[in-house]
Amino acid sequence: MIAHKSYDYAEGVVKREIAAPKYVIKQCKEFIHICDGKSDKYFLDEDKLRQIDKVLKMLVMPRGLRAGCSIYECSCGYQWLFYAAILCVAHRENPDRRRYETAILEIARKNFKTFTIATIFVLLFLLEPKFSKFYSVAPDGALSREVKTAIEEILKSSPLIYLHNERPRFKVLRDYIQFMPNENRYVPLNYSNSRMDGKLPNVFLADEVGALPNSYAIEAMRSGQLNILNKLGCIISTKYPTANNPFEDEVNYAKRVLDGTQTDDTVFSLLYEPDAEPAQALRAQNKSKKEDCLHATFGWVNDDTILKHANPVALEIPEIWEDLLKKRARAIAIESARENFLTKHCNIIYQGAGTESFVDIKYLQNCRVNKIDWAGREVYVGVDLSMSNDNTAVAICAEEDGKILADVVSFIPEGRIEEKNKFEKLDYRRFMAKGKCIACGNKTIDYGVVEDFVFRIEKKYGVTVRAIGFDRYNAISSAQKWNQAYNTVEIRQHSDTLHPPTKLLYEKITNGEFEYEKNPLLEINFENARCTYDTNMNRYVTKKKSCGKVDMVVALINAVYLLQQDVIFSDNSWVVQVI
């Protein structure tokens, strides 16, 4: 245990004395673990931390409610944690090497995120080795220059840092800022789709990443860091109205790391987005009231937890909290103000009537077992045959004493493995080694391999296949072949059809009445899965609004549909699809 504001904040979050969402709690637990000396690989460099404290005491707030006070006095809890973690956590085997190479900050507007990054750059001017290069990039030049402006204001308000013998120690020009004693330089970059390669950043900032059209700027910066010991990329943003943007990709990757489905010790993240549980509880209370659908989407109308989870600064500064309450009242009264309030001040992707995670990953992982004895069971097979160059999945499930047992296998094009590894930030070869992913074909999936796998299920598992459920899309030819030996059932991919098995699967998982064979790829698919509601409040998984591959979840829901119809509803009058 250390005596420091960063530790105090993390401890308060973990003890639930400070309101914070679940992924922030997970990151705080790891920070405390390191600070308490319980990590074999990493430690908190307290000497470096004292250096930072000393500098922050000399830096002055240039404006705002506490203008003229030191930044040390004014910094909020999350800022202390951010500074300490990304700059002071190091490798035990090499104390000069920092642990984190990517720092992700997801936080609502007006929580000092740009000021936080500006402060970090000032610290880096003083603490990094000679000739270090720092860059910032944003969707447009004006946003990128906001960081530069913030740095300038801090420096010029802090004579103890800015001046030496009454002469400036910093060269502040239109295109860059340079700390002359060690020639460390910061450069704000205008966004470009093609001219950002060739930079060699020790540290870079990507601001408002949710508004970037693609990941080019981030990847261009990262590609220039290959030979740098203490590289760092700061990825920060609020939410944006669409889930299809580079920031959501980074956030989803960070969630997988914190959930333990992805191994990557180089990522630190503070994800201040509201937990889904309050939303789902409120929706359950209002499910019969269509007019309450929007209110129930995340409970934002009357649940202060939403604001607290997204706005850590408001918990420490009453004036900001009062302003948020005023903005919420306005969003309730004026529909045109709603989207901006929900995305920018609640960190909620506003997509109309409820889009939410399918199930909390912690409930799913509680259902994980090493092996299921399938011998002698009757099983139901669900298939999701994708487009030929995308992932395909086959799921089997059975019922035992009220539990659903499941196993799912994914299929990918063999010639696209490296491409998919890079784009999806996954290691498909690891999943292949575990037997839960099969590569077949070249640039497209060989459907013959998938068809043969289904035909071999009985022999492979020692089971009897009761029926095979499929989506008509891309599956007609394969279903015709399976239909020669098995009952094949077309499952309409509509909300009224999919709602019952989706609801059943959710309930079985959350109640611990589900078992699946250990499968990290399946867990990632579940993390990616997003649900929405139709006008009748039927809940179903939607590929369009999900954040990555969900083929394994879709295949499993198809299998559960068959199980539900035959075993749970005791309806043995199969309607065999005529092809």
Secondary structure, DSSP 8 states (H G I E B T S, - for coil): ---SHHHHHHHHHHTTSS---HHHHHHHHHHHHHHTT--SSEEE-HHHHHHHHHHHHH-B--SSTTTTSBHHHH--HHHHHHHHHHHHEEESS-TTSBS-SEEEEE--TTSSHHHHHHHHHHHHHHHS-TT-EEEEE-SSHHHHHHHHHHHHHHHHT-HHHHEETTEESEEE-SS-EEETTTTEEEEEE---SSS-TT---SEEEE-SGGG-SSSHHHHHHHHTTTT-TT-EEEEEE---S-S-SHHHHHHHHHHHHHHTSS--TTEEEEE----SHHHHHHHHHTTT-GGGHHHHHH-TTT-HHHHHHH-GGGGT-HHHHHHHHHHHHHHHH-GGGHHHHHHHHS-----SS--EESS-HHHHHTTEES----TT-EEEEEEE---TTS-EEEEEEEEETTEEEEEEEEEEEGGGHHHHHHHHT--HHHHHHTTSEEEESSSS--HHHHHHHHHTHHHHHT-EEEEEEE-STTTHHHHHHHTTTS-EEE---SHHHHHHHHHHHHHHHHTT-EEEE--HHHHHHHHH-EEEE-TT--EEE-TTTSSS--HHHHHHHHHHHHHIIIIIS----------
